[in-house]
Amino acid sequence: MKENKFYVYVYLDPRKPGKFEYLENGIGITFDFEPFYIGKGEKKRMFMHLWESKNLKNHQYKHNRIRKIWAVGLEPIIYKIYENMLEQPALDLERTLGFLIGRYNLKEGPLTNEVDLGDRTTRPSKENSIKKGLNISKTKQNKSPEEKAITNQKISESKKGIKPSLETRQKLSEQRQGKNNPFYNKHHTPETLEIIGFKSRTIKKKRVKGNPNKGKTYDEIYGVEEAKLQRESRSIGNKGKIILQESIDKRKQRYIDDPEKQKRETEKANKTRELNGSCKGKKHPRYIDLNLDRIIELNNESKSIKEIALIFNVGEHVIRRRLKNPDKFR
């Protein structure tokens, strides 16, 4: 049995009061504020747009409109135009109101609805789908790993050979600079670095000695169209180098223009030199006097390298090196 549980609702903008009449052939509706969204729903559907605007990073026009209303300390006016309806009459009324008021993206009116009103129905439940013979096991959420892999492969193949334009690449590069980069202030784990190193080593082994493209032009290697794209991508890289050089020159100029900074840097450099000079040889705080004659004497007494290293509190490799080249350390 069908239930009369549906309603049609409207969102009004409290910043724009006035008499907004929408009539055709003597039939229509009037609002005291400008309407900006018409919808059909049940239960608490009419309030979902508020939750989406607050919790999701959606940039649909209706969400931006709600956020702008909140920004001035107001709340959008929401109410039901008609309720206790069957689904189809509710869709028909939604479509009629959308036609009367007009959508903003079609330059017909103020409504922020992005699709034709009244063209959707309630999502079918699992029981209804089974009754109607619909295959609900093939939805995105219920796909097996093999099916997902096949779908991803198809998407990958469909995008092969499609290269973004220079403007798109520049925009993407600007969007991912600094803190906007998803890898900003992050580091690879030791395991990941090992994998990267292993892959780079195996790739190097596979390389053939000698460049097979030596003496050839870009057009001969890539073809005319691909060569043009390669030259454009290289020009982008050169632009980046020019910008980098400009930033370096600016930093140098700031350093020249700031005498106090020059003074601080000079003092810092002098302190570093003094510390380096005071830490050389026997002046170093961790200097250990390794008497070579004493090491040879202990070695002749059948002391092991490990025992001698423990006596002098150094590593075994140090003792081995001294015994191997005694003339070098006299």
Secondary structure, 3 states (H helix, E strand, C coil): CCCCCEEEEEEEEEEEEEEEEEEECCEEEEEEEEEEEEEEEECCHHHHHHHHHHHCCCCCHHHHHHHHHHHCCCCCEEEEEEEEECHHHHHHHHHHHHHHHCECCCCCCCECCCCCCCCCCCCCCHHHHHHHCCCHHHCCCCCCHHHHHHHHHHHHHHHCCCCCCHHHHHHHHHHCCHHHCCCCCCCCCHHHHHHHHHHHHHHHHHCCCCCCCCCCCHHHHHCHHHHHHHHHHHHHHHHHHHHHHHHHHHHHHHHHHCHHHHHHHHHHHHHHHHHHHHCCHHHCCCCCCCCHHHHHHHHHCCCCHHHHHHHHCCCHHHHHHHHHCHHHHC
